[in-house]
Amino acid sequence: MVSSERVRLARELHDGFSQDLVALGYAIDSLLAQSDHSLALKSEIRALRFRVSEILERVRREMFDLRRTQDLEISGDLVEVPSSITNEIIRIASEILRNIQAHSKATQITCSAAIANGAVSVDISDNGSGGARTKEERFGLAGIGERIKALQGELLIESDSHGTRVAFNIPKQKND
């Protein structure tokens, strides 16, 4: 994605969802300040407030990620791969790396990418706690799978107590 488009999306997140979540948080704070609620209800309202704060923090991290430059590069003959595909691959790999950072407790990450005849293969491994799998309440790996499928690619996830390996292959796009 072009840098200016990333900045525009970050701005839209800030001016839209982020501000809406802040307003929702203030409304919840106002409910908490009312003294006529039972302790059980106040506890539920407080839990809701914490959840809104967590969501707001995730939106802020996404805004930050959109505004910073990409910190993952694919080397090779990029002339073979359209820039739109390259940008999508970088987004997929960045999400994998964010998941590793957030969940795996890894101390080592290995990342490799290869380009041959317009097809791209990426392999990312870590020595973390394992357990990577798609989950109903989480959308990281599901979103990664959806992006790869949209490019007619294949995804492999291997995960055990010694770490996780996520590999994907994107074939040369037919309309190149």
Secondary structure, DSSP 8 states (H G I E B T S, - for coil): --HHHHHHHHHHHIIIIIHHHHHHHHHHHHHHH-TTS-HHHHHHHHHHHHHHHHHHHHHHHHHHHHHS-------S-GGGS-HHHHHHHHHHHHHHHHHIIIII--S-EEEEEEEETTEEEEEEEE-S-------TT--HHHHHHHHHHHTT-EEEEEEETTEEEEEEEE---TT-
